[in-house]
Amino acid sequence: MSDRTPRTTHDSPGRSGSVLEHLSESTVLLDVHGADRDGVIRQLAELGAHTGRAYDADETVAAALAREEEGSTGVGNGVALPHAESAGAERPMVAFARSTDGVEWNSLDGEPVHLVFLISLPGDRSGGEHLELLAELSEALAEESCRQALLDAGSASEVLAVLRDAMG
């Protein structure tokens, strides 16, 4: 499968190379309860496998957890941005999970994480694309109003609308 694979009806159109191009309602998980960091990463990788954006959730999880060992992707303000390049990724994927209770992530600010975005790219992609996606998310999530709107969103479509507004 290539990046030219037709979008499914659940895929969200967005500008090329943007978070919105790689995130869809099918890769949004609201209200994760009782999960730890590794469990949230696994659930998001499995969403990718179910949507065809990843063919091997185990490889995606292993790559993301290896990256966590290099340093926490809990960036503060209740946000984590785990990311990995993996042979388990069929094409770029962004998946989102929200935890009302919060997840211990060894974040830079020591606080639990409530908003998690997993970025997964095929292992043969250049490092530049994941950096662009991280930068785009970081810029949007720096705004408290965006983070609060994501916490308040009642559906996957509302999550996408919040991000569309935040990313212009």
C-alpha positions as CSV (number, residue, x, y, z in Angstrom):
1,M,0.0,0.0,0.0
2,S,1.4,3.5,-0.8
3,D,0.5,7.0,0.4
4,R,-1.7,7.1,-2.7
5,T,-4.1,4.6,-1.1
6,P,-7.6,6.0,-1.3
7,R,-8.9,7.4,1.9
8,T,-11.6,5.6,3.8
9,T,-14.8,7.4,4.6
10,H,-13.5,8.0,8.1
11,D,-10.3,9.7,7.0
12,S,-10.2,13.4,7.6
13,P,-8.9,15.6,4.8
14,G,-6.2,18.1,5.7
15,R,-3.4,19.9,4.1
16,S,-0.6,17.7,2.8
17,G,1.8,16.5,5.5
18,S,-0.3,17.9,8.3
19,V,-1.5,16.2,11.4
20,L,-5.0,16.5,10.0
21,E,-4.0,14.4,7.0
22,H,-3.0,11.5,9.2
23,L,-5.6,11.7,12.0
24,S,-9.1,10.5,11.5
25,E,-12.2,9.7,13.6
26,S,-11.1,6.1,13.5
27,T,-7.9,6.9,15.3
28,V,-9.5,8.9,18.1
29,L,-10.0,7.2,21.5
30,L,-12.0,9.2,24.1
31,D,-12.1,8.5,27.8
32,V,-9.3,5.9,28.3
33,H,-9.7,4.7,31.9
34,G,-7.2,2.8,34.1
35,A,-4.5,2.5,31.5
36,D,-0.9,3.1,32.0
37,R,1.5,4.7,29.5
38,D,2.3,1.4,27.8
39,G,-1.4,0.5,27.6
40,V,-2.3,3.8,26.1
41,I,0.4,3.5,23.4
42,R,-0.8,-0.1,22.7
43,Q,-4.4,1.0,22.3
44,L,-3.5,3.7,19.9
45,A,-1.2,1.4,17.9
46,E,-4.0,-1.1,17.7
47,L,-6.4,1.6,16.4
48,G,-3.8,2.2,13.6
49,A,-3.8,-1.5,12.8
50,H,-7.6,-1.6,12.6
51,T,-7.6,1.3,10.1
52,G,-4.9,-0.1,7.9
53,R,-2.3,2.6,8.8
54,A,-0.2,0.1,10.7
55,Y,0.0,-3.6,9.9
56,D,1.9,-4.6,13.0
57,A,0.8,-3.0,16.3
58,D,3.4,-4.9,18.3
59,E,6.3,-3.4,16.2
60,T,4.7,0.1,16.5
61,V,4.4,-0.3,20.3
62,A,8.0,-1.6,20.6
63,A,9.4,1.3,18.6
64,A,7.3,3.9,20.6
65,L,8.4,2.4,24.0
66,A,12.0,2.3,22.8
67,R,11.7,6.0,22.1
68,E,10.2,6.6,25.6
69,E,13.3,4.9,27.1
70,E,15.5,7.6,25.4
71,G,13.4,10.3,27.2
72,S,9.8,10.9,28.2
73,T,7.5,12.3,25.5
74,G,5.4,13.7,28.3
75,V,6.0,17.4,27.4
76,G,4.0,19.0,30.2
77,N,0.6,20.7,30.5
78,G,-1.0,17.2,30.5
79,V,0.2,16.4,27.0
80,A,2.3,13.4,25.7
81,L,3.5,13.1,22.1
82,P,4.9,9.5,21.8
83,H,6.4,8.9,18.3
84,A,8.2,6.2,16.4
85,E,9.4,5.2,13.1
86,S,8.6,1.5,12.6
87,A,8.5,-1.2,10.0
88,G,5.0,-1.9,11.6
89,A,3.6,1.3,10.1
90,E,2.1,1.0,6.7
91,R,1.8,4.8,6.2
92,P,1.9,7.8,8.5
93,M,-0.6,7.8,11.3
94,V,-1.6,10.1,14.1
95,A,-3.8,8.7,16.8
96,F,-5.3,10.5,19.8
97,A,-6.4,9.4,23.3
98,R,-7.9,11.3,26.1
99,S,-7.7,10.3,29.8
100,T,-10.0,12.0,32.2
101,D,-8.2,10.4,35.2
102,G,-4.7,11.1,33.8
103,V,-1.9,8.7,33.1
104,E,1.5,8.7,34.8
105,W,4.0,9.4,31.9
106,N,7.1,10.7,33.7
107,S,6.3,14.1,32.2
108,L,8.7,17.0,32.3
109,D,6.4,18.8,34.7
110,G,5.8,15.7,36.8
111,E,2.0,15.9,36.2
112,P,-0.2,13.2,34.8
113,V,-1.1,13.2,31.1
114,H,-4.6,13.7,29.8
115,L,-4.0,14.2,26.1
116,V,-1.9,11.7,24.1
117,F,-1.0,11.9,20.4
118,L,0.8,8.9,19.0
119,I,2.7,9.6,15.7
120,S,3.8,6.5,13.8
121,L,5.7,6.6,10.5
122,P,7.1,3.9,8.3
123,G,10.7,3.1,9.1
124,D,11.9,4.3,5.7
125,R,10.5,7.8,6.1
126,S,12.8,10.7,6.7
127,G,13.1,12.2,10.1
128,G,11.8,15.5,8.8
129,E,8.2,14.5,8.6
130,H,7.8,13.4,12.2
131,L,9.5,16.6,13.3
132,E,7.0,18.6,11.2
133,L,4.1,16.7,12.8
134,L,5.5,17.2,16.3
135,A,6.0,20.9,15.7
136,E,2.5,21.3,14.4
137,L,1.0,19.6,17.4
138,S,3.2,21.4,19.8
139,E,2.2,24.7,18.5
140,A,-1.5,24.0,18.7
141,L,-1.2,22.4,22.1
142,A,0.8,25.2,23.6
143,E,-2.5,27.1,23.7
144,E,-4.5,26.3,26.9
145,S,-7.7,26.9,25.0
146,C,-6.9,24.1,22.6
147,R,-6.0,21.7,25.4
148,Q,-9.2,22.6,27.2
149,A,-11.4,22.2,24.1
150,L,-9.9,18.7,23.5
151,L,-10.7,17.8,27.1
152,D,-14.2,19.0,26.6
153,A,-14.8,17.4,23.2
154,G,-17.8,15.1,23.2
155,S,-16.9,13.1,20.1
156,A,-14.2,12.2,17.7
157,S,-15.6,14.7,15.2
158,E,-15.4,17.4,17.8
159,V,-11.7,16.5,18.5
160,L,-11.0,16.9,14.7
161,A,-12.9,20.2,14.6
162,V,-10.9,21.6,17.6
163,L,-7.6,20.7,15.9
164,R,-8.8,22.1,12.5
165,D,-9.5,25.4,14.3
166,A,-6.2,25.4,16.2
167,M,-4.1,24.5,13.2
168,G,-5.8,26.9,10.8
